[in-house]
Amino acid sequence: MLDLQGYEASIFKGAVLTIEVALLSLLLAMVLGMLGALAKLAPYRWARAIATLYTTVIRGIPDLVLMMLIFFGGQILLNNSLYAINEWLNEWFTASDPSHEWTAYLPDYIDVSPFIAGVLTIGFIFGAYMAETFRGAIMAVDQGEMEAAKAYGMSGPMAFRRILLPQMIRHALPGFGNNWLVLLKTTALVSIIGLEDMVRVSSLAAGSTKMPFTFYMSVAIIFLLFTSISTGFLKLVERKFSIHVR
């Protein structure tokens, strides 16, 4: 039994925060992944080019570097943009009415939340991996069935919902499950931008108590628990979508 020196509640709270970041990141990654997959299969060259650039850049840059770039670089870009907009508005209104000195009401500085930055970064990263997973799943579906759906008078969205999506899910589940497990472990990176997840809480507790093995082992066990539950759930879903195949 690990003695957590009274940090049990803090680590539990950090574990809940980790799950929140993971689930919201997964939702964003699924949306971006589907858009990216459809763009890669679209007949428009510009759509394919944008999707290819997105997946190539994201998969070519380490996750840690992207996290730092989006959190720190994005914050600088946002606040510099706000400053420029404020200056432009002040000059424009003052020029139109020189007798009145107008002051913009936009904020001068916005402190980006580590939670939001973490969700956006992880979701953006894994959107690229989901795009490739979904693209492969769509290509695995027999295109003759989509042509038959159109011949029966189904609209594009209806054919997608009734024909393509159910079969695509079955083909995408193995890759989707692997992406989810990696995403779940990647949430540990949010600790470097100050988010009080269980990794950061454990790190602070380890430094305070001089018991690094105890706290990092507890984090490892919790992550193993999360991934084991996820693996079991994904197997049940795969079994459900493979019934008609067997």
Backbone as CSV, one residue per row, in Angstrom:
resi,resn,N_x,N_y,N_z,CA_x,CA_y,CA_z,C_x,C_y,C_z
1,MET,0.844,-1.193,0.000,0.000,0.000,0.000,0.881,1.247,0.000
2,LEU,0.679,2.137,-0.970,1.484,3.341,-1.059,1.006,4.385,-0.061
3,ASP,1.939,4.933,0.687,1.624,5.991,1.637,1.814,7.337,0.941
4,LEU,0.700,8.023,0.645,0.750,9.263,-0.115,0.805,10.502,0.768
5,GLN,1.046,10.324,2.042,1.310,11.435,2.952,0.217,12.518,2.936
6,GLY,-1.027,12.088,2.789,-2.132,13.036,2.820,-2.430,13.720,1.494
7,TYR,-1.751,13.313,0.431,-1.963,13.920,-0.889,-3.002,13.162,-1.720
8,GLU,-3.699,12.222,-1.107,-4.652,11.403,-1.862,-5.715,12.257,-2.556
9,ALA,-6.293,13.207,-1.828,-7.364,14.037,-2.400,-6.846,14.877,-3.561
10,SER,-5.636,15.426,-3.420,-5.062,16.253,-4.487,-4.784,15.429,-5.736
11,ILE,-4.267,14.215,-5.550,-3.983,13.360,-6.701,-5.273,12.904,-7.369
12,PHE,-6.294,12.608,-6.560,-7.591,12.227,-7.137,-8.174,13.378,-7.955
13,LYS,-8.090,14.582,-7.419,-8.578,15.755,-8.156,-7.786,15.940,-9.446
14,GLY,-6.471,15.731,-9.379,-5.650,15.828,-10.581,-5.985,14.749,-11.596
15,ALA,-6.353,13.550,-11.121,-6.733,12.462,-12.026,-8.035,12.794,-12.758
16,VAL,-8.978,13.403,-12.037,-10.239,13.819,-12.669,-9.965,14.874,-13.736
17,LEU,-9.060,15.805,-13.426,-8.695,16.838,-14.398,-8.027,16.222,-15.628
18,THR,-7.226,15.205,-15.409,-6.584,14.506,-16.523,-7.620,13.895,-17.455
19,ILE,-8.631,13.274,-16.895,-9.693,12.672,-17.703,-10.471,13.743,-18.459
20,GLU,-10.735,14.863,-17.813,-11.443,15.957,-18.478,-10.660,16.461,-19.686
21,VAL,-9.364,16.667,-19.499,-8.518,17.118,-20.609,-8.517,16.079,-21.725
22,ALA,-8.411,14.808,-21.374,-8.350,13.744,-22.374,-9.641,13.649,-23.177
23,LEU,-10.787,13.705,-22.512,-12.064,13.563,-23.211,-12.355,14.757,-24.112
24,LEU,-12.091,15.971,-23.625,-12.322,17.152,-24.453,-11.348,17.181,-25.631
25,SER,-10.117,16.765,-25.397,-9.137,16.694,-26.486,-9.561,15.662,-27.520
26,LEU,-10.110,14.539,-27.041,-10.582,13.497,-27.957,-11.716,14.013,-28.825
27,LEU,-12.631,14.748,-28.221,-13.755,15.302,-28.986,-13.253,16.234,-30.081
28,LEU,-12.334,17.125,-29.736,-11.762,18.033,-30.736,-10.996,17.267,-31.798
29,ALA,-10.234,16.249,-31.390,-9.464,15.460,-32.341,-10.371,14.714,-33.317
30,MET,-11.515,14.228,-32.838,-12.447,13.525,-33.715,-13.033,14.468,-34.763
31,VAL,-13.385,15.676,-34.346,-13.935,16.655,-35.282,-12.889,17.026,-36.337
32,LEU,-11.685,17.368,-35.873,-10.620,17.726,-36.808,-10.229,16.536,-37.687
33,GLY,-10.234,15.340,-37.090,-9.880,14.151,-37.851,-10.865,13.854,-38.963
34,MET,-12.149,13.996,-38.669,-13.154,13.753,-39.702,-13.067,14.788,-40.811
35,LEU,-12.895,16.058,-40.412,-12.749,17.114,-41.422,-11.506,16.881,-42.270
36,GLY,-10.409,16.488,-41.609,-9.179,16.230,-42.345,-9.306,15.050,-43.292
37,ALA,-9.981,13.992,-42.848,-10.156,12.812,-43.698,-11.011,13.140,-44.915
38,LEU,-12.114,13.851,-44.689,-12.986,14.226,-45.813,-12.266,15.167,-46.770
39,ALA,-11.435,16.070,-46.211,-10.691,16.994,-47.068,-9.679,16.239,-47.925
40,LYS,-9.024,15.220,-47.341,-8.036,14.453,-48.098,-8.674,13.637,-49.222
41,LEU,-9.951,13.295,-49.050,-10.642,12.503,-50.065,-11.508,13.367,-50.971
42,ALA,-11.478,14.674,-50.748,-12.310,15.585,-51.529,-11.751,15.739,-52.945
43,PRO,-12.609,16.079,-53.897,-12.133,16.270,-55.276,-11.418,17.604,-55.485
44,TYR,-11.375,18.435,-54.459,-10.773,19.762,-54.579,-9.301,19.713,-54.179
45,ARG,-8.447,20.207,-55.056,-7.012,20.158,-54.789,-6.622,20.999,-53.583
46,TRP,-7.260,22.166,-53.425,-6.898,23.044,-52.305,-7.237,22.402,-50.959
47,ALA,-8.353,21.655,-50.908,-8.731,20.975,-49.663,-7.728,19.877,-49.332
48,ARG,-7.338,19.113,-50.343,-6.353,18.049,-50.117,-5.011,18.636,-49.689
49,ALA,-4.653,19.782,-50.265,-3.366,20.402,-49.931,-3.351,20.885,-48.479
50,ILE,-4.442,21.509,-48.043,-4.514,21.996,-46.658,-4.460,20.836,-45.673
51,ALA,-5.228,19.777,-45.955,-5.255,18.620,-45.061,-3.899,17.924,-45.015
52,THR,-3.244,17.807,-46.147,-1.926,17.174,-46.190,-0.896,17.999,-45.429
53,LEU,-0.952,19.321,-45.586,-0.033,20.199,-44.852,-0.252,20.067,-43.352
54,TYR,-1.513,20.021,-42.943,-1.850,19.894,-41.524,-1.291,18.607,-40.928
55,THR,-1.565,17.485,-41.566,-1.107,16.205,-41.018,0.414,16.073,-41.077
56,THR,1.022,16.609,-42.117,2.482,16.505,-42.253,3.196,17.317,-41.181
57,VAL,2.750,18.555,-40.981,3.398,19.434,-39.999,3.207,18.892,-38.586
58,ILE,1.973,18.516,-38.247,1.686,18.065,-36.885,2.429,16.781,-36.559
59,ARG,2.476,15.843,-37.490,3.149,14.570,-37.226,4.664,14.694,-37.264
60,GLY,5.167,15.830,-37.761,6.605,16.011,-37.863,7.227,16.801,-36.730
61,ILE,6.400,17.379,-35.848,6.902,18.188,-34.735,6.597,17.466,-33.426
62,PRO,7.554,17.362,-32.515,7.303,16.681,-31.237,6.156,17.337,-30.457
63,ASP,5.413,16.510,-29.730,4.262,17.001,-28.977,4.663,18.057,-27.950
64,LEU,5.789,17.846,-27.295,6.239,18.789,-26.265,6.515,20.161,-26.872
65,VAL,7.153,20.183,-28.043,7.451,21.457,-28.703,6.156,22.159,-29.101
66,LEU,5.202,21.408,-29.633,3.916,22.000,-30.008,3.190,22.573,-28.794
67,MET,3.254,21.862,-27.679,2.609,22.352,-26.460,3.186,23.705,-26.049
68,MET,4.502,23.824,-26.077,5.147,25.075,-25.696,4.846,26.172,-26.707
69,LEU,4.858,25.827,-27.989,4.595,26.822,-29.018,3.184,27.392,-28.914
70,ILE,2.200,26.513,-28.746,0.820,26.959,-28.702,0.526,27.737,-27.428
71,PHE,1.074,27.276,-26.283,0.784,27.951,-25.026,1.479,29.308,-24.934
72,PHE,2.783,29.331,-25.159,3.526,30.587,-25.024,3.442,31.440,-26.289
73,GLY,3.682,30.810,-27.443,3.617,31.565,-28.693,2.212,32.059,-29.000
74,GLY,1.218,31.202,-28.757,-0.161,31.614,-29.006,-0.587,32.759,-28.109
75,GLN,-0.114,32.742,-26.875,-0.448,33.816,-25.943,0.165,35.146,-26.387
76,ILE,1.409,35.102,-26.839,2.067,36.313,-27.334,1.367,36.838,-28.583
77,LEU,1.046,35.930,-29.515,0.372,36.330,-30.751,-0.993,36.951,-30.462
78,LEU,-1.748,36.344,-29.544,-3.077,36.856,-29.204,-2.997,38.250,-28.612
79,ASN,-2.106,38.462,-27.669,-2.017,39.754,-26.994,-1.417,40.831,-27.894
80,ASN,-0.471,40.473,-28.753,0.044,41.438,-29.719,-1.044,41.861,-30.703
81,SER,-1.885,40.904,-31.091,-2.994,41.217,-32.000,-3.998,42.151,-31.328
82,LEU,-4.306,41.896,-30.057,-5.219,42.766,-29.319,-4.666,44.186,-29.216
83,TYR,-3.377,44.290,-28.963,-2.750,45.609,-28.848,-2.840,46.354,-30.183
84,ALA,-2.558,45.650,-31.288,-2.615,46.280,-32.601,-4.038,46.716,-32.954
85,ILE,-5.029,45.888,-32.616,-6.421,46.236,-32.892,-6.846,47.451,-32.075
86,ASN,-6.452,47.489,-30.814,-6.767,48.638,-29.963,-6.162,49.920,-30.517
87,GLU,-4.913,49.839,-30.949,-4.252,51.018,-31.507,-4.956,51.493,-32.775
88,TRP,-5.333,50.544,-33.625,-6.002,50.904,-34.879,-7.364,51.532,-34.606
89,LEU,-8.124,50.980,-33.660,-9.434,51.541,-33.329,-9.309,52.943,-32.747
90,ASN,-8.321,53.131,-31.876,-8.124,54.455,-31.288,-7.802,55.493,-32.354
91,GLU,-6.920,55.141,-33.278,-6.545,56.075,-34.336,-7.718,56.357,-35.268
92,TRP,-8.487,55.317,-35.574,-9.602,55.480,-36.514,-10.692,56.386,-35.942
93,PHE,-11.079,56.137,-34.674,-12.125,56.940,-34.062,-11.649,58.358,-33.766
94,THR,-10.375,58.507,-33.403,-9.851,59.849,-33.134,-9.776,60.662,-34.417
95,ALA,-9.427,60.010,-35.525,-9.368,60.713,-36.808,-10.751,61.143,-37.277
96,SER,-11.761,60.334,-37.005,-13.123,60.673,-37.424,-13.734,61.763,-36.560
97,ASP,-13.264,61.882,-35.316,-13.776,62.916,-34.412,-12.614,63.435,-33.561
98,PRO,-11.820,64.379,-34.094,-10.626,64.860,-33.382,-10.928,65.502,-32.032
99,SER,-12.146,65.978,-31.838,-12.481,66.643,-30.575,-12.672,65.662,-29.431
100,HIS,-12.759,64.381,-29.766,-13.004,63.371,-28.737,-11.932,62.297,-28.811
101,GLU,-11.251,62.085,-27.721,-10.233,61.032,-27.676,-10.886,59.723,-27.243
102,TRP,-11.006,58.796,-28.187,-11.714,57.537,-27.940,-10.741,56.500,-27.398
103,THR,-11.180,55.723,-26.448,-10.367,54.657,-25.875,-11.043,53.315,-26.128
104,ALA,-10.310,52.407,-26.754,-10.879,51.084,-27.050,-11.167,50.333,-25.762
105,TYR,-12.205,49.513,-25.810,-12.604,48.756,-24.630,-12.166,47.302,-24.689
106,LEU,-11.389,46.953,-25.698,-10.878,45.586,-25.750,-9.817,45.410,-24.673
107,PRO,-9.706,44.223,-24.104,-8.699,44.017,-23.048,-7.287,44.164,-23.600
108,ASP,-6.393,44.677,-22.773,-5.002,44.845,-23.187,-4.218,43.536,-23.106
109,TYR,-4.683,42.635,-22.250,-3.937,41.393,-22.059,-4.892,40.272,-21.681
110,ILE,-4.698,39.114,-22.298,-5.498,37.929,-21.984,-4.556,36.822,-21.555
111,ASP,-4.796,36.297,-20.377,-3.989,35.192,-19.860,-4.644,33.885,-20.285
112,VAL,-4.005,33.173,-21.203,-4.571,31.928,-21.729,-4.549,30.856,-20.648
113,SER,-5.690,30.218,-20.443,-5.802,29.168,-19.436,-4.977,27.947,-19.851
114,PRO,-4.182,27.390,-18.936,-3.445,26.156,-19.264,-4.378,25.014,-19.647
115,PHE,-5.566,24.984,-19.052,-6.535,23.930,-19.382,-6.954,24.039,-20.843
116,ILE,-7.327,25.256,-21.270,-7.755,25.466,-22.654,-6.591,25.203,-23.608
117,ALA,-5.405,25.710,-23.248,-4.236,25.501,-24.099,-3.914,24.013,-24.227
118,GLY,-4.037,23.273,-23.128,-3.759,21.848,-23.172,-4.740,21.088,-24.042
119,VAL,-6.020,21.401,-23.884,-7.054,20.733,-24.694,-6.866,21.039,-26.173
120,LEU,-6.642,22.315,-26.490,-6.474,22.706,-27.895,-5.240,22.056,-28.508
121,THR,-4.144,22.033,-27.758,-2.907,21.463,-28.297,-3.044,19.968,-28.537
122,ILE,-3.509,19.238,-27.532,-3.623,17.782,-27.681,-4.666,17.429,-28.738
123,GLY,-5.792,18.143,-28.735,-6.806,17.900,-29.749,-6.290,18.184,-31.149
124,PHE,-5.518,19.269,-31.287,-4.953,19.639,-32.583,-3.944,18.602,-33.052
125,ILE,-3.132,18.101,-32.128,-2.127,17.093,-32.478,-2.791,15.803,-32.942
126,PHE,-3.717,15.310,-32.142,-4.298,14.006,-32.459,-5.373,14.087,-33.541
127,GLY,-5.792,15.303,-33.877,-6.659,15.449,-35.033,-5.958,14.972,-36.299
128,ALA,-4.642,15.195,-36.372,-3.883,14.752,-37.543,-3.830,13.230,-37.619
129,TYR,-3.637,12.580,-36.481,-3.597,11.111,-36.468,-4.984,10.522,-36.738
130,MET,-6.005,11.158,-36.182,-7.370,10.692,-36.432,-7.738,10.853,-37.907
131,ALA,-7.226,11.900,-38.547,-7.518,12.119,-39.962,-7.031,10.944,-40.800
132,GLU,-5.829,10.464,-40.510,-5.308,9.316,-41.256,-6.086,8.044,-40.930
133,THR,-6.472,7.889,-39.664,-7.251,6.716,-39.268,-8.604,6.708,-39.970
134,PHE,-9.294,7.844,-39.957,-10.614,7.935,-40.584,-10.519,7.818,-42.102
135,ARG,-9.468,8.372,-42.678,-9.309,8.278,-44.138,-9.151,6.816,-44.560
136,GLY,-8.335,6.079,-43.831,-8.168,4.666,-44.148,-9.455,3.881,-43.962
137,ALA,-10.229,4.239,-42.934,-11.495,3.546,-42.679,-12.502,3.826,-43.777
138,ILE,-12.547,5.066,-44.247,-13.479,5.411,-45.329,-13.100,4.681,-46.611
139,MET,-11.806,4.614,-46.888,-11.364,3.948,-48.113,-11.601,2.437,-48.055
140,ALA,-11.716,1.879,-46.838,-11.947,0.439,-46.697,-13.386,0.039,-46.988
141,VAL,-14.296,1.017,-46.989,-15.710,0.732,-47.266,-15.893,0.582,-48.772
142,ASP,-16.652,-0.429,-49.164,-16.913,-0.686,-50.579,-17.648,0.505,-51.192
143,GLN,-17.020,1.146,-52.168,-17.628,2.317,-52.790,-18.877,1.967,-53.596
144,GLY,-19.010,0.698,-53.945,-20.217,0.288,-54.663,-21.472,0.485,-53.832
145,GLU,-21.346,0.361,-52.508,-22.498,0.563,-51.637,-22.930,2.030,-51.628
146,MET,-21.970,2.940,-51.677,-22.306,4.356,-51.744,-22.971,4.692,-53.079
147,GLU,-22.490,4.067,-54.135,-23.110,4.291,-55.441,-24.531,3.730,-55.471
148,ALA,-24.731,2.584,-54.814,-26.077,2.012,-54.745,-27.008,2.913,-53.939
149,ALA,-26.496,3.510,-52.871,-27.305,4.416,-52.058,-27.744,5.627,-52.881
150,LYS,-26.830,6.160,-53.679,-27.192,7.295,-54.538,-28.222,6.873,-55.575
151,ALA,-28.075,5.625,-56.095,-29.031,5.130,-57.093,-30.428,4.980,-56.497
152,TYR,-30.499,4.701,-55.194,-31.792,4.587,-54.512,-32.361,5.954,-54.139
153,GLY,-31.628,7.010,-54.432,-32.138,8.352,-54.183,-31.733,8.945,-52.849
154,MET,-30.802,8.312,-52.140,-30.343,8.875,-50.873,-29.493,10.118,-51.122
155,SER,-29.667,11.112,-50.277,-28.816,12.289,-50.349,-27.437,11.945,-49.799
156,GLY,-26.482,12.845,-50.027,-25.125,12.606,-49.540,-25.060,12.421,-48.034
157,PRO,-25.660,13.343,-47.249,-25.629,13.177,-45.788,-26.328,11.910,-45.313
158,MET,-27.439,11.532,-45.966,-28.157,10.326,-45.553,-27.328,9.073,-45.857
159,ALA,-26.688,9.038,-47.017,-25.845,7.895,-47.365,-24.656,7.800,-46.417
160,PHE,-24.125,8.948,-46.032,-23.012,8.949,-45.086,-23.454,8.390,-43.746
161,ARG,-24.636,8.820,-43.278,-25.111,8.410,-41.957,-25.531,6.946,-41.928
162,ARG,-26.166,6.464,-42.978,-26.728,5.114,-42.962,-25.809,4.046,-43.539
163,ILE,-24.965,4.413,-44.468,-24.131,3.418,-45.156,-22.664,3.535,-44.756
164,LEU,-22.092,4.728,-44.920,-20.652,4.884,-44.731,-20.243,4.879,-43.264
165,LEU,-20.944,5.648,-42.433,-20.518,5.812,-41.037,-20.487,4.506,-40.245
166,PRO,-21.554,3.673,-40.288,-21.507,2.429,-39.492,-20.355,1.506,-39.882
167,GLN,-20.090,1.392,-41.192,-19.000,0.523,-41.628,-17.640,1.158,-41.364
168,MET,-17.582,2.478,-41.491,-16.329,3.183,-41.235,-15.899,3.025,-39.787
169,ILE,-16.863,3.066,-38.875,-16.545,2.926,-37.448,-15.863,1.592,-37.185
170,ARG,-16.378,0.523,-37.794,-15.788,-0.809,-37.585,-14.340,-0.835,-38.049
171,HIS,-14.067,-0.241,-39.207,-12.697,-0.239,-39.716,-11.790,0.702,-38.927
172,ALA,-12.361,1.759,-38.366,-11.552,2.777,-37.686,-11.250,2.424,-36.233
173,LEU,-12.035,1.530,-35.634,-11.915,1.280,-34.196,-10.514,0.862,-33.729
174,PRO,-9.816,-0.048,-34.414,-8.471,-0.406,-33.929,-7.524,0.793,-33.874
175,GLY,-7.480,1.568,-34.959,-6.621,2.743,-34.973,-7.102,3.819,-34.014
176,PHE,-8.418,3.970,-33.919,-8.991,4.953,-32.999,-8.623,4.613,-31.558
177,GLY,-8.726,3.326,-31.215,-8.393,2.911,-29.860,-6.934,3.175,-29.529
178,ASN,-6.054,2.904,-30.482,-4.634,3.149,-30.257,-4.366,4.641,-30.070
179,ASN,-5.017,5.467,-30.899,-4.862,6.925,-30.771,-5.355,7.415,-29.411
180,TRP,-6.468,6.860,-28.949,-7.004,7.276,-27.659,-6.048,6.933,-26.516
181,LEU,-5.467,5.752,-26.558,-4.546,5.362,-25.495,-3.300,6.250,-25.477
182,VAL,-2.795,6.581,-26.658,-1.635,7.467,-26.726,-2.017,8.876,-26.274
183,LEU,-3.208,9.329,-26.691,-3.688,10.652,-26.275,-3.801,10.735,-24.760
184,LEU,-4.336,9.682,-24.162,-4.515,9.659,-22.710,-3.182,9.830,-22.000
185,LYS,-2.154,9.161,-22.496,-0.838,9.290,-21.865,-0.193,10.636,-22.173
186,THR,-0.536,11.215,-23.326,0.034,12.508,-23.705,-0.458,13.637,-22.800
187,THR,-1.578,13.432,-22.123,-2.082,14.480,-21.224,-1.080,14.820,-20.128
188,ALA,-0.104,13.945,-19.881,0.918,14.235,-18.880,1.709,15.494,-19.243
189,LEU,1.719,15.851,-20.540,2.477,17.030,-20.964,1.898,18.336,-20.441
190,VAL,0.600,18.339,-20.085,0.003,19.606,-19.639,0.604,20.066,-18.318
191,SER,1.303,19.188,-17.626,1.924,19.576,-16.361,3.021,20.619,-16.564
192,ILE,3.625,20.640,-17.759,4.731,21.577,-17.987,4.231,23.007,-18.201
193,ILE,2.949,23.200,-18.474,2.426,24.562,-18.656,1.639,25.017,-17.421
194,GLY,1.772,24.286,-16.328,1.211,24.746,-15.060,-0.147,24.207,-14.693
195,LEU,-0.719,23.300,-15.487,-2.031,22.744,-15.147,-1.875,21.736,-14.019
196,GLU,-2.746,21.830,-13.022,-2.631,20.991,-11.832,-3.225,19.601,-12.061
197,ASP,-2.684,18.889,-13.039,-3.119,17.511,-13.251,-2.384,16.608,-12.271
198,MET,-2.642,15.307,-12.338,-2.061,14.422,-11.319,-0.549,14.298,-11.462
199,VAL,-0.011,14.509,-12.676,1.436,14.450,-12.837,2.106,15.621,-12.125
200,ARG,1.551,16.823,-12.294,2.140,17.989,-11.635,1.969,17.905,-10.114
201,VAL,0.772,17.489,-9.678,0.544,17.346,-8.232,1.521,16.348,-7.634
202,SER,1.718,15.229,-8.314,2.637,14.209,-7.818,4.074,14.705,-7.827
203,SER,4.421,15.488,-8.851,5.768,16.039,-8.917,6.036,16.985,-7.747
204,LEU,5.071,17.858,-7.453,5.219,18.779,-6.325,5.270,18.019,-4.996
205,ALA,4.409,16.993,-4.893,4.397,16.205,-3.661,5.703,15.433,-3.492
206,ALA,6.246,14.927,-4.591,7.511,14.199,-4.522,8.641,15.111,-4.072
207,GLY,8.636,16.344,-4.576,9.664,17.287,-4.165,9.527,17.701,-2.715
208,SER,8.286,17.769,-2.241,8.047,18.196,-0.857,8.377,17.102,0.149
209,THR,8.061,15.871,-0.202,8.236,14.762,0.751,9.503,13.959,0.529
210,LYS,10.211,14.234,-0.574,11.410,13.464,-0.929,11.089,11.984,-1.146
211,MET,9.895,11.738,-1.724,9.463,10.361,-1.996,9.042,10.239,-3.466
212,PRO,9.948,10.463,-4.399,9.561,10.458,-5.821,9.024,9.114,-6.299
213,PHE,9.623,7.999,-5.845,9.167,6.695,-6.319,7.696,6.458,-5.955
214,THR,7.332,6.805,-4.738,5.963,6.569,-4.265,4.950,7.307,-5.118
215,PHE,5.199,8.584,-5.374,4.201,9.392,-6.083,4.182,9.098,-7.579
216,TYR,5.349,8.900,-8.174,5.342,8.584,-9.602,4.806,7.178,-9.858
217,MET,4.998,6.280,-8.911,4.408,4.956,-9.037,2.887,5.037,-8.950
218,SER,2.375,5.901,-8.082,0.919,6.070,-7.975,0.345,6.605,-9.278
219,VAL,1.063,7.549,-9.910,0.604,8.078,-11.211,0.626,6.977,-12.265
220,ALA,1.671,6.176,-12.268,1.767,5.075,-13.231,0.610,4.085,-13.058
221,ILE,0.263,3.790,-11.816,-0.836,2.855,-11.552,-2.166,3.437,-12.019
222,ILE,-2.373,4.730,-11.785,-3.628,5.371,-12.202,-3.739,5.375,-13.722
223,PHE,-2.641,5.718,-14.419,-2.669,5.689,-15.883,-2.916,4.270,-16.395
224,LEU,-2.312,3.285,-15.750,-2.529,1.897,-16.145,-3.989,1.498,-15.939
225,LEU,-4.594,1.982,-14.862,-6.008,1.720,-14.613,-6.871,2.336,-15.702
226,PHE,-6.579,3.594,-16.049,-7.345,4.282,-17.098,-7.226,3.547,-18.433
227,THR,-6.010,3.151,-18.797,-5.815,2.487,-20.086,-6.430,1.091,-20.097
228,SER,-6.413,0.405,-18.967,-7.023,-0.934,-18.896,-8.533,-0.847,-19.064
229,ILE,-9.150,0.125,-18.400,-10.593,0.324,-18.545,-10.923,0.688,-19.988
230,SER,-10.119,1.555,-20.577,-10.344,1.973,-21.966,-10.224,0.785,-22.914
231,THR,-9.224,-0.049,-22.706,-9.023,-1.210,-23.574,-10.208,-2.170,-23.491
232,GLY,-10.688,-2.408,-22.273,-11.848,-3.280,-22.111,-13.085,-2.716,-22.793
233,PHE,-13.316,-1.417,-22.652,-14.468,-0.780,-23.284,-14.361,-0.834,-24.806
234,LEU,-13.155,-0.576,-25.334,-12.965,-0.600,-26.780,-13.184,-1.995,-27.351
235,LYS,-12.818,-3.029,-26.602,-13.063,-4.402,-27.063,-14.552,-4.690,-27.156
236,LEU,-15.316,-4.184,-26.181,-16.768,-4.371,-26.227,-17.373,-3.672,-27.438
237,VAL,-16.899,-2.465,-27.726,-17.413,-1.723,-28.880,-17.041,-2.419,-30.176
238,GLU,-15.800,-2.893,-30.283,-15.380,-3.621,-31.483,-16.224,-4.874,-31.682
239,ARG,-16.528,-5.575,-30.593,-17.343,-6.782,-30.685,-18.750,-6.442,-31.179
240,LYS,-19.277,-5.333,-30.711,-20.628,-4.927,-31.122,-20.682,-4.611,-32.612
241,PHE,-19.696,-3.872,-33.109,-19.714,-3.476,-34.521,-19.233,-4.574,-35.450
242,SER,-18.789,-5.706,-34.894,-18.314,-6.803,-35.734,-19.267,-7.986,-35.736
243,ILE,-20.427,-7.839,-35.101,-21.378,-8.951,-35.006,-21.818,-9.423,-36.373
244,HIS,-22.227,-8.472,-37.253,-22.738,-8.853,-38.564,-21.637,-9.415,-39.449
245,VAL,-20.374,-9.063,-39.153,-19.265,-9.607,-39.945,-19.038,-11.064,-39.617
246,ARG,-19.056,-11.397,-38.300,-18.898,-12.787,-37.896,-20.065,-13.642,-38.363
